[in-house]
Amino acid sequence: MLNGESGLEGGQHLSIIQHLSWGQKKIAVTANEIVNIFDYRIQYMTDTMPGSLGAPVFDDAWTVVTLHHSGGNLVKNAKGERIFANEGIRIRDIMAQATLAQAFSV
């Protein structure tokens, strides 16, 4: 299930289902807290591996709330401080794009 607006907050858990290099799926459900929420991005500690780009990221109700798009030493605030974390684009912002929303609603 997709959720256009889910009331996400810091400390909430997120899980990710990864399909790495077309191998077996891996589900990350530990050490998985949200650390930063921005306008259209969410940063989280959920463990990912290279090749996870586009993987769905779920809240505790198994609703897709973001799509994974990067990880590493990311900027965490306006001061330019950095954090080693992962980051996804919020589903609500993806769904706001008419053509993408139409594709997900089929």
Backbone as XML, in Angstrom:
<?xml version="1.0"?>
<chain id="A" units="angstrom">
  <residue number="1" name="MET">
    <atom name="N" x="0.834" y="-1.167" z="0.000"/>
    <atom name="CA" x="0.000" y="0.000" z="0.000"/>
    <atom name="C" x="0.885" y="1.238" z="0.000"/>
  </residue>
  <residue number="2" name="LEU">
    <atom name="N" x="0.482" y="2.236" z="-0.764"/>
    <atom name="CA" x="1.191" y="3.514" z="-0.783"/>
    <atom name="C" x="0.458" y="4.491" z="0.118"/>
  </residue>
  <residue number="3" name="ASN">
    <atom name="N" x="1.206" y="5.385" z="0.720"/>
    <atom name="CA" x="0.590" y="6.371" z="1.591"/>
    <atom name="C" x="1.087" y="7.746" z="1.202"/>
  </residue>
  <residue number="4" name="GLY">
    <atom name="N" x="0.186" y="8.591" z="0.701"/>
    <atom name="CA" x="0.564" y="9.937" z="0.286"/>
    <atom name="C" x="0.987" y="10.813" z="1.438"/>
  </residue>
  <residue number="5" name="GLU">
    <atom name="N" x="0.464" y="10.611" z="2.609"/>
    <atom name="CA" x="0.817" y="11.398" z="3.794"/>
    <atom name="C" x="0.647" y="10.507" z="5.003"/>
  </residue>
  <residue number="6" name="SER">
    <atom name="N" x="1.721" y="10.216" z="5.714"/>
    <atom name="CA" x="1.620" y="9.216" z="6.770"/>
    <atom name="C" x="1.966" y="9.723" z="8.161"/>
  </residue>
  <residue number="7" name="GLY">
    <atom name="N" x="2.235" y="10.994" z="8.338"/>
    <atom name="CA" x="2.558" y="11.492" z="9.668"/>
    <atom name="C" x="3.857" y="10.925" z="10.208"/>
  </residue>
  <residue number="8" name="LEU">
    <atom name="N" x="4.888" y="10.891" z="9.402"/>
    <atom name="CA" x="6.175" y="10.358" z="9.834"/>
    <atom name="C" x="6.824" y="11.290" z="10.845"/>
  </residue>
  <residue number="9" name="GLU">
    <atom name="N" x="7.620" y="10.704" z="11.749"/>
    <atom name="CA" x="8.338" y="11.510" z="12.725"/>
    <atom name="C" x="9.658" y="10.847" z="13.080"/>
  </residue>
  <residue number="10" name="GLY">
    <atom name="N" x="10.580" y="11.651" z="13.592"/>
    <atom name="CA" x="11.885" y="11.140" z="13.988"/>
    <atom name="C" x="11.762" y="10.023" z="15.003"/>
  </residue>
  <residue number="11" name="GLY">
    <atom name="N" x="12.608" y="9.025" z="14.895"/>
    <atom name="CA" x="12.595" y="7.887" z="15.796"/>
    <atom name="C" x="11.687" y="6.753" z="15.354"/>
  </residue>
  <residue number="12" name="GLN">
    <atom name="N" x="10.786" y="7.044" z="14.427"/>
    <atom name="CA" x="9.891" y="6.003" z="13.902"/>
    <atom name="C" x="10.721" y="4.999" z="13.118"/>
  </residue>
  <residue number="13" name="HIS">
    <atom name="N" x="10.287" y="3.750" z="13.110"/>
    <atom name="CA" x="11.019" y="2.698" z="12.408"/>
    <atom name="C" x="10.599" y="2.603" z="10.945"/>
  </residue>
  <residue number="14" name="LEU">
    <atom name="N" x="11.584" y="2.330" z="10.092"/>
    <atom name="CA" x="11.345" y="2.072" z="8.674"/>
    <atom name="C" x="12.063" y="0.793" z="8.296"/>
  </residue>
  <residue number="15" name="SER">
    <atom name="N" x="11.434" y="-0.013" z="7.468"/>
    <atom name="CA" x="12.033" y="-1.249" z="6.977"/>
    <atom name="C" x="12.131" y="-1.162" z="5.462"/>
  </residue>
  <residue number="16" name="ILE">
    <atom name="N" x="13.079" y="-1.883" z="4.891"/>
    <atom name="CA" x="13.298" y="-1.816" z="3.448"/>
    <atom name="C" x="13.451" y="-3.220" z="2.881"/>
  </residue>
  <residue number="17" name="ILE">
    <atom name="N" x="12.828" y="-3.455" z="1.742"/>
    <atom name="CA" x="12.994" y="-4.712" z="1.019"/>
    <atom name="C" x="13.888" y="-4.412" z="-0.176"/>
  </residue>
  <residue number="18" name="GLN">
    <atom name="N" x="15.065" y="-5.036" z="-0.189"/>
    <atom name="CA" x="16.062" y="-4.785" z="-1.222"/>
    <atom name="C" x="16.179" y="-5.996" z="-2.143"/>
  </residue>
  <residue number="19" name="HIS">
    <atom name="N" x="16.458" y="-5.738" z="-3.386"/>
    <atom name="CA" x="16.651" y="-6.795" z="-4.377"/>
    <atom name="C" x="18.002" y="-6.511" z="-5.020"/>
  </residue>
  <residue number="20" name="LEU">
    <atom name="N" x="19.058" y="-6.974" z="-4.392"/>
    <atom name="CA" x="20.416" y="-6.599" z="-4.744"/>
    <atom name="C" x="20.966" y="-7.398" z="-5.922"/>
  </residue>
  <residue number="21" name="SER">
    <atom name="N" x="21.398" y="-6.690" z="-6.931"/>
    <atom name="CA" x="22.031" y="-7.307" z="-8.103"/>
    <atom name="C" x="21.222" y="-8.496" z="-8.617"/>
  </residue>
  <residue number="22" name="TRP">
    <atom name="N" x="19.932" y="-8.389" z="-8.554"/>
    <atom name="CA" x="19.005" y="-9.415" z="-9.040"/>
    <atom name="C" x="19.155" y="-10.738" z="-8.304"/>
  </residue>
  <residue number="23" name="GLY">
    <atom name="N" x="19.757" y="-10.691" z="-7.119"/>
    <atom name="CA" x="19.873" y="-11.883" z="-6.288"/>
    <atom name="C" x="18.654" y="-12.022" z="-5.394"/>
  </residue>
  <residue number="24" name="GLN">
    <atom name="N" x="18.830" y="-12.710" z="-4.277"/>
    <atom name="CA" x="17.727" y="-12.892" z="-3.340"/>
    <atom name="C" x="17.351" y="-11.565" z="-2.698"/>
  </residue>
  <residue number="25" name="LYS">
    <atom name="N" x="16.077" y="-11.431" z="-2.363"/>
    <atom name="CA" x="15.603" y="-10.231" z="-1.672"/>
    <atom name="C" x="16.134" y="-10.249" z="-0.240"/>
  </residue>
  <residue number="26" name="LYS">
    <atom name="N" x="16.455" y="-9.069" z="0.253"/>
    <atom name="CA" x="16.902" y="-8.902" z="1.632"/>
    <atom name="C" x="15.957" y="-7.915" z="2.310"/>
  </residue>
  <residue number="27" name="ILE">
    <atom name="N" x="15.528" y="-8.235" z="3.500"/>
    <atom name="CA" x="14.644" y="-7.361" z="4.253"/>
    <atom name="C" x="15.409" y="-6.838" z="5.465"/>
  </residue>
  <residue number="28" name="ALA">
    <atom name="N" x="15.523" y="-5.512" z="5.556"/>
    <atom name="CA" x="16.209" y="-4.887" z="6.689"/>
    <atom name="C" x="15.165" y="-4.350" z="7.661"/>
  </residue>
  <residue number="29" name="VAL">
    <atom name="N" x="15.141" y="-4.899" z="8.870"/>
    <atom name="CA" x="14.134" y="-4.508" z="9.855"/>
    <atom name="C" x="14.742" y="-4.145" z="11.214"/>
  </residue>
  <residue number="30" name="THR">
    <atom name="N" x="16.066" y="-4.007" z="11.291"/>
    <atom name="CA" x="16.697" y="-3.644" z="12.555"/>
    <atom name="C" x="17.516" y="-2.371" z="12.388"/>
  </residue>
  <residue number="31" name="ALA">
    <atom name="N" x="17.810" y="-1.711" z="13.507"/>
    <atom name="CA" x="18.583" y="-0.457" z="13.510"/>
    <atom name="C" x="18.037" y="0.481" z="12.433"/>
  </residue>
  <residue number="32" name="ASN">
    <atom name="N" x="16.741" y="0.730" z="12.490"/>
    <atom name="CA" x="16.076" y="1.344" z="11.351"/>
    <atom name="C" x="15.264" y="2.596" z="11.680"/>
  </residue>
  <residue number="33" name="GLU">
    <atom name="N" x="15.828" y="3.514" z="12.426"/>
    <atom name="CA" x="15.084" y="4.705" z="12.822"/>
    <atom name="C" x="15.234" y="5.852" z="11.834"/>
  </residue>
  <residue number="34" name="ILE">
    <atom name="N" x="14.164" y="6.659" z="11.749"/>
    <atom name="CA" x="14.236" y="7.918" z="10.997"/>
    <atom name="C" x="15.095" y="8.879" z="11.806"/>
  </residue>
  <residue number="35" name="VAL">
    <atom name="N" x="16.069" y="9.528" z="11.151"/>
    <atom name="CA" x="16.926" y="10.487" z="11.843"/>
    <atom name="C" x="16.677" y="11.925" z="11.394"/>
  </residue>
  <residue number="36" name="ASN">
    <atom name="N" x="16.177" y="12.135" z="10.185"/>
    <atom name="CA" x="15.870" y="13.477" z="9.687"/>
    <atom name="C" x="14.708" y="13.408" z="8.712"/>
  </residue>
  <residue number="37" name="ILE">
    <atom name="N" x="13.859" y="14.420" z="8.776"/>
    <atom name="CA" x="12.763" y="14.541" z="7.822"/>
    <atom name="C" x="12.854" y="15.925" z="7.194"/>
  </residue>
  <residue number="38" name="PHE">
    <atom name="N" x="12.931" y="15.941" z="5.880"/>
    <atom name="CA" x="12.981" y="17.184" z="5.130"/>
    <atom name="C" x="11.706" y="17.306" z="4.311"/>
  </residue>
  <residue number="39" name="ASP">
    <atom name="N" x="11.596" y="18.366" z="3.545"/>
    <atom name="CA" x="10.400" y="18.605" z="2.760"/>
    <atom name="C" x="10.031" y="17.390" z="1.916"/>
  </residue>
  <residue number="40" name="TYR">
    <atom name="N" x="10.949" y="16.887" z="1.112"/>
    <atom name="CA" x="10.632" y="15.763" z="0.218"/>
    <atom name="C" x="11.541" y="14.557" z="0.436"/>
  </residue>
  <residue number="41" name="ARG">
    <atom name="N" x="12.439" y="14.635" z="1.429"/>
    <atom name="CA" x="13.377" y="13.549" z="1.700"/>
    <atom name="C" x="13.277" y="13.095" z="3.147"/>
  </residue>
  <residue number="42" name="ILE">
    <atom name="N" x="13.593" y="11.819" z="3.347"/>
    <atom name="CA" x="13.657" y="11.254" z="4.697"/>
    <atom name="C" x="14.998" y="10.539" z="4.823"/>
  </residue>
  <residue number="43" name="GLN">
    <atom name="N" x="15.703" y="10.795" z="5.915"/>
    <atom name="CA" x="16.955" y="10.088" z="6.178"/>
    <atom name="C" x="16.707" y="9.076" z="7.286"/>
  </residue>
  <residue number="44" name="TYR">
    <atom name="N" x="17.287" y="7.894" z="7.117"/>
    <atom name="CA" x="17.034" y="6.792" z="8.048"/>
    <atom name="C" x="18.282" y="5.938" z="8.182"/>
  </residue>
  <residue number="45" name="MET">
    <atom name="N" x="18.342" y="5.189" z="9.264"/>
    <atom name="CA" x="19.500" y="4.353" z="9.563"/>
    <atom name="C" x="19.351" y="2.920" z="9.053"/>
  </residue>
  <residue number="46" name="THR">
    <atom name="N" x="18.218" y="2.588" z="8.473"/>
    <atom name="CA" x="17.984" y="1.238" z="7.975"/>
    <atom name="C" x="19.146" y="0.801" z="7.094"/>
  </residue>
  <residue number="47" name="ASP">
    <atom name="N" x="19.645" y="-0.391" z="7.334"/>
    <atom name="CA" x="20.808" y="-0.907" z="6.612"/>
    <atom name="C" x="20.455" y="-1.220" z="5.161"/>
  </residue>
  <residue number="48" name="THR">
    <atom name="N" x="21.260" y="-0.702" z="4.244"/>
    <atom name="CA" x="21.072" y="-1.001" z="2.825"/>
    <atom name="C" x="22.410" y="-1.405" z="2.218"/>
  </residue>
  <residue number="49" name="MET">
    <atom name="N" x="22.324" y="-1.977" z="1.041"/>
    <atom name="CA" x="23.502" y="-2.392" z="0.293"/>
    <atom name="C" x="23.489" y="-1.687" z="-1.054"/>
  </residue>
  <residue number="50" name="PRO">
    <atom name="N" x="24.659" y="-1.554" z="-1.693"/>
    <atom name="CA" x="24.668" y="-0.980" z="-3.041"/>
    <atom name="C" x="23.710" y="-1.751" z="-3.944"/>
  </residue>
  <residue number="51" name="GLY">
    <atom name="N" x="23.001" y="-1.031" z="-4.778"/>
    <atom name="CA" x="22.030" y="-1.659" z="-5.659"/>
    <atom name="C" x="20.607" y="-1.572" z="-5.130"/>
  </residue>
  <residue number="52" name="SER">
    <atom name="N" x="20.411" y="-0.856" z="-4.020"/>
    <atom name="CA" x="19.085" y="-0.746" z="-3.413"/>
    <atom name="C" x="18.273" y="0.421" z="-3.960"/>
  </residue>
  <residue number="53" name="LEU">
    <atom name="N" x="18.811" y="1.154" z="-4.895"/>
    <atom name="CA" x="18.118" y="2.309" z="-5.472"/>
    <atom name="C" x="16.721" y="1.918" z="-5.935"/>
  </residue>
  <residue number="54" name="GLY">
    <atom name="N" x="15.721" y="2.680" z="-5.499"/>
    <atom name="CA" x="14.346" y="2.419" z="-5.897"/>
    <atom name="C" x="13.611" y="1.412" z="-5.026"/>
  </residue>
  <residue number="55" name="ALA">
    <atom name="N" x="14.278" y="0.868" z="-4.017"/>
    <atom name="CA" x="13.628" y="-0.104" z="-3.141"/>
    <atom name="C" x="12.546" y="0.577" z="-2.300"/>
  </residue>
  <residue number="56" name="PRO">
    <atom name="N" x="11.420" y="-0.104" z="-2.070"/>
    <atom name="CA" x="10.376" y="0.479" z="-1.230"/>
    <atom name="C" x="10.801" y="0.475" z="0.237"/>
  </residue>
  <residue number="57" name="VAL">
    <atom name="N" x="10.460" y="1.555" z="0.931"/>
    <atom name="CA" x="10.744" y="1.685" z="2.354"/>
    <atom name="C" x="9.398" y="1.783" z="3.072"/>
  </residue>
  <residue number="58" name="PHE">
    <atom name="N" x="9.202" y="0.951" z="4.080"/>
    <atom name="CA" x="7.911" y="0.780" z="4.739"/>
    <atom name="C" x="7.927" y="1.298" z="6.166"/>
  </residue>
  <residue number="59" name="ASP">
    <atom name="N" x="6.767" y="1.778" z="6.633"/>
    <atom name="CA" x="6.606" y="2.093" z="8.054"/>
    <atom name="C" x="6.214" y="0.801" z="8.784"/>
  </residue>
  <residue number="60" name="ASP">
    <atom name="N" x="5.903" y="0.896" z="10.073"/>
    <atom name="CA" x="5.577" y="-0.301" z="10.859"/>
    <atom name="C" x="4.279" y="-0.976" z="10.431"/>
  </residue>
  <residue number="61" name="ALA">
    <atom name="N" x="3.422" y="-0.254" z="9.690"/>
    <atom name="CA" x="2.177" y="-0.842" z="9.187"/>
    <atom name="C" x="2.378" y="-1.442" z="7.789"/>
  </residue>
  <residue number="62" name="TRP">
    <atom name="N" x="3.628" y="-1.503" z="7.336"/>
    <atom name="CA" x="3.998" y="-2.014" z="6.020"/>
    <atom name="C" x="3.349" y="-1.203" z="4.886"/>
  </residue>
  <residue number="63" name="THR">
    <atom name="N" x="3.270" y="0.095" z="5.106"/>
    <atom name="CA" x="2.829" y="1.035" z="4.081"/>
    <atom name="C" x="4.077" y="1.661" z="3.480"/>
  </residue>
  <residue number="64" name="VAL">
    <atom name="N" x="4.158" y="1.728" z="2.155"/>
    <atom name="CA" x="5.314" y="2.345" z="1.505"/>
    <atom name="C" x="5.253" y="3.851" z="1.746"/>
  </residue>
  <residue number="65" name="VAL">
    <atom name="N" x="6.301" y="4.392" z="2.364"/>
    <atom name="CA" x="6.326" y="5.816" z="2.673"/>
    <atom name="C" x="7.417" y="6.576" z="1.926"/>
  </residue>
  <residue number="66" name="THR">
    <atom name="N" x="8.390" y="5.850" z="1.389"/>
    <atom name="CA" x="9.468" y="6.484" z="0.645"/>
    <atom name="C" x="10.108" y="5.452" z="-0.287"/>
  </residue>
  <residue number="67" name="LEU">
    <atom name="N" x="10.804" y="5.938" z="-1.299"/>
    <atom name="CA" x="11.604" y="5.071" z="-2.171"/>
    <atom name="C" x="13.066" y="5.414" z="-1.945"/>
  </residue>
  <residue number="68" name="HIS">
    <atom name="N" x="13.858" y="4.396" z="-1.644"/>
    <atom name="CA" x="15.276" y="4.587" z="-1.359"/>
    <atom name="C" x="15.996" y="5.150" z="-2.582"/>
  </residue>
  <residue number="69" name="HIS">
    <atom name="N" x="16.869" y="6.148" z="-2.352"/>
    <atom name="CA" x="17.611" y="6.680" z="-3.494"/>
    <atom name="C" x="19.083" y="6.937" z="-3.232"/>
  </residue>
  <residue number="70" name="SER">
    <atom name="N" x="19.539" y="6.964" z="-1.986"/>
    <atom name="CA" x="20.971" y="7.175" z="-1.775"/>
    <atom name="C" x="21.361" y="6.801" z="-0.350"/>
  </residue>
  <residue number="71" name="GLY">
    <atom name="N" x="22.649" y="6.736" z="-0.142"/>
    <atom name="CA" x="23.186" y="6.467" z="1.182"/>
    <atom name="C" x="24.626" y="6.904" z="1.241"/>
  </residue>
  <residue number="72" name="GLY">
    <atom name="N" x="25.126" y="7.085" z="2.439"/>
    <atom name="CA" x="26.508" y="7.505" z="2.616"/>
    <atom name="C" x="26.608" y="8.670" z="3.570"/>
  </residue>
  <residue number="73" name="ASN">
    <atom name="N" x="27.579" y="9.525" z="3.333"/>
    <atom name="CA" x="27.850" y="10.678" z="4.186"/>
    <atom name="C" x="26.990" y="11.849" z="3.713"/>
  </residue>
  <residue number="74" name="LEU">
    <atom name="N" x="25.740" y="11.911" z="4.168"/>
    <atom name="CA" x="24.747" y="12.859" z="3.673"/>
    <atom name="C" x="24.683" y="14.125" z="4.518"/>
  </residue>
  <residue number="75" name="VAL">
    <atom name="N" x="24.315" y="15.239" z="3.899"/>
    <atom name="CA" x="24.098" y="16.487" z="4.623"/>
    <atom name="C" x="22.856" y="16.334" z="5.483"/>
  </residue>
  <residue number="76" name="LYS">
    <atom name="N" x="22.981" y="16.671" z="6.792"/>
    <atom name="CA" x="21.854" y="16.468" z="7.703"/>
    <atom name="C" x="21.152" y="17.743" z="8.128"/>
  </residue>
  <residue number="77" name="ASN">
    <atom name="N" x="21.747" y="18.913" z="7.844"/>
    <atom name="CA" x="21.089" y="20.162" z="8.244"/>
    <atom name="C" x="21.619" y="21.338" z="7.423"/>
  </residue>
  <residue number="78" name="ALA">
    <atom name="N" x="21.041" y="22.517" z="7.672"/>
    <atom name="CA" x="21.407" y="23.725" z="6.924"/>
    <atom name="C" x="22.831" y="24.186" z="7.214"/>
  </residue>
  <residue number="79" name="LYS">
    <atom name="N" x="23.418" y="23.739" z="8.316"/>
    <atom name="CA" x="24.798" y="24.087" z="8.653"/>
    <atom name="C" x="25.805" y="23.300" z="7.820"/>
  </residue>
  <residue number="80" name="GLY">
    <atom name="N" x="25.330" y="22.291" z="7.095"/>
    <atom name="CA" x="26.212" y="21.458" z="6.295"/>
    <atom name="C" x="26.811" y="20.294" z="7.048"/>
  </residue>
  <residue number="81" name="GLU">
    <atom name="N" x="26.376" y="20.073" z="8.298"/>
    <atom name="CA" x="26.862" y="18.921" z="9.055"/>
    <atom name="C" x="26.418" y="17.651" z="8.339"/>
  </residue>
  <residue number="82" name="ARG">
    <atom name="N" x="27.179" y="16.595" z="8.530"/>
    <atom name="CA" x="26.909" y="15.356" z="7.803"/>
    <atom name="C" x="26.597" y="14.205" z="8.747"/>
  </residue>
  <residue number="83" name="ILE">
    <atom name="N" x="25.911" y="13.218" z="8.201"/>
    <atom name="CA" x="25.567" y="12.006" z="8.929"/>
    <atom name="C" x="25.691" y="10.828" z="7.964"/>
  </residue>
  <residue number="84" name="PHE">
    <atom name="N" x="26.180" y="9.697" z="8.458"/>
    <atom name="CA" x="26.231" y="8.497" z="7.634"/>
    <atom name="C" x="24.874" y="7.822" z="7.761"/>
  </residue>
  <residue number="85" name="ALA">
    <atom name="N" x="24.073" y="7.921" z="6.715"/>
    <atom name="CA" x="22.697" y="7.431" z="6.751"/>
    <atom name="C" x="22.242" y="7.077" z="5.345"/>
  </residue>
  <residue number="86" name="ASN">
    <atom name="N" x="21.000" y="6.681" z="5.235"/>
    <atom name="CA" x="20.355" y="6.421" z="3.952"/>
    <atom name="C" x="19.249" y="7.439" z="3.757"/>
  </residue>
  <residue number="87" name="GLU">
    <atom name="N" x="18.794" y="7.568" z="2.510"/>
    <atom name="CA" x="17.807" y="8.597" z="2.215"/>
    <atom name="C" x="16.857" y="8.121" z="1.135"/>
  </residue>
  <residue number="88" name="GLY">
    <atom name="N" x="15.594" y="8.524" z="1.286"/>
    <atom name="CA" x="14.578" y="8.195" z="0.298"/>
    <atom name="C" x="13.740" y="9.416" z="-0.025"/>
  </residue>
  <residue number="89" name="ILE">
    <atom name="N" x="13.064" y="9.356" z="-1.157"/>
    <atom name="CA" x="12.133" y="10.396" z="-1.581"/>
    <atom name="C" x="10.744" y="10.010" z="-1.083"/>
  </residue>
  <residue number="90" name="ARG">
    <atom name="N" x="10.067" y="10.957" z="-0.436"/>
    <atom name="CA" x="8.753" y="10.678" z="0.136"/>
    <atom name="C" x="7.743" y="10.314" z="-0.949"/>
  </residue>
  <residue number="91" name="ILE">
    <atom name="N" x="6.944" y="9.306" z="-0.691"/>
    <atom name="CA" x="5.917" y="8.863" z="-1.628"/>
    <atom name="C" x="4.938" y="9.988" z="-1.930"/>
  </residue>
  <residue number="92" name="ARG">
    <atom name="N" x="4.590" y="10.796" z="-0.943"/>
    <atom name="CA" x="3.635" y="11.888" z="-1.183"/>
    <atom name="C" x="4.140" y="12.824" z="-2.267"/>
  </residue>
  <residue number="93" name="ASP">
    <atom name="N" x="5.466" y="13.017" z="-2.336"/>
    <atom name="CA" x="6.032" y="13.902" z="-3.348"/>
    <atom name="C" x="6.123" y="13.222" z="-4.703"/>
  </residue>
  <residue number="94" name="ILE">
    <atom name="N" x="6.343" y="11.922" z="-4.689"/>
    <atom name="CA" x="6.327" y="11.178" z="-5.949"/>
    <atom name="C" x="4.911" y="11.176" z="-6.510"/>
  </residue>
  <residue number="95" name="MET">
    <atom name="N" x="3.934" y="10.946" z="-5.625"/>
    <atom name="CA" x="2.543" y="10.899" z="-6.068"/>
    <atom name="C" x="2.032" y="12.265" z="-6.530"/>
  </residue>
  <residue number="96" name="ALA">
    <atom name="N" x="2.671" y="13.322" z="-6.105"/>
    <atom name="CA" x="2.260" y="14.670" z="-6.516"/>
    <atom name="C" x="2.569" y="14.915" z="-7.988"/>
  </residue>
  <residue number="97" name="GLN">
    <atom name="N" x="3.433" y="14.121" z="-8.546"/>
    <atom name="CA" x="3.731" y="14.221" z="-9.984"/>
    <atom name="C" x="2.669" y="13.431" z="-10.730"/>
  </residue>
  <residue number="98" name="ALA">
    <atom name="N" x="1.891" y="14.096" z="-11.538"/>
    <atom name="CA" x="0.705" y="13.499" z="-12.162"/>
    <atom name="C" x="0.989" y="12.172" z="-12.874"/>
  </residue>
  <residue number="99" name="THR">
    <atom name="N" x="2.023" y="12.107" z="-13.698"/>
    <atom name="CA" x="2.270" y="10.881" z="-14.458"/>
    <atom name="C" x="2.694" y="9.734" z="-13.553"/>
  </residue>
  <residue number="100" name="LEU">
    <atom name="N" x="3.470" y="10.026" z="-12.524"/>
    <atom name="CA" x="3.882" y="8.968" z="-11.597"/>
    <atom name="C" x="2.708" y="8.511" z="-10.748"/>
  </residue>
  <residue number="101" name="ALA">
    <atom name="N" x="1.882" y="9.436" z="-10.289"/>
    <atom name="CA" x="0.724" y="9.066" z="-9.484"/>
    <atom name="C" x="-0.208" y="8.177" z="-10.282"/>
  </residue>
  <residue number="102" name="GLN">
    <atom name="N" x="-0.375" y="8.484" z="-11.553"/>
    <atom name="CA" x="-1.240" y="7.688" z="-12.409"/>
    <atom name="C" x="-0.669" y="6.267" z="-12.554"/>
  </residue>
  <residue number="103" name="ALA">
    <atom name="N" x="0.637" y="6.148" z="-12.708"/>
    <atom name="CA" x="1.258" y="4.837" z="-12.860"/>
    <atom name="C" x="1.097" y="3.994" z="-11.595"/>
  </residue>
  <residue number="104" name="PHE">
    <atom name="N" x="1.208" y="4.618" z="-10.398"/>
    <atom name="CA" x="1.076" y="3.881" z="-9.153"/>
    <atom name="C" x="-0.356" y="3.519" z="-8.820"/>
  </residue>
  <residue number="105" name="SER">
    <atom name="N" x="-1.341" y="4.194" z="-9.403"/>
    <atom name="CA" x="-2.728" y="3.940" z="-9.042"/>
    <atom name="C" x="-3.376" y="2.870" z="-9.908"/>
  </residue>
  <residue number="106" name="VAL">
    <atom name="N" x="-2.650" y="2.321" z="-10.876"/>
    <atom name="CA" x="-3.216" y="1.301" z="-11.768"/>
    <atom name="C" x="-3.360" y="0.000" z="-11.045"/>
  </residue>
</chain>
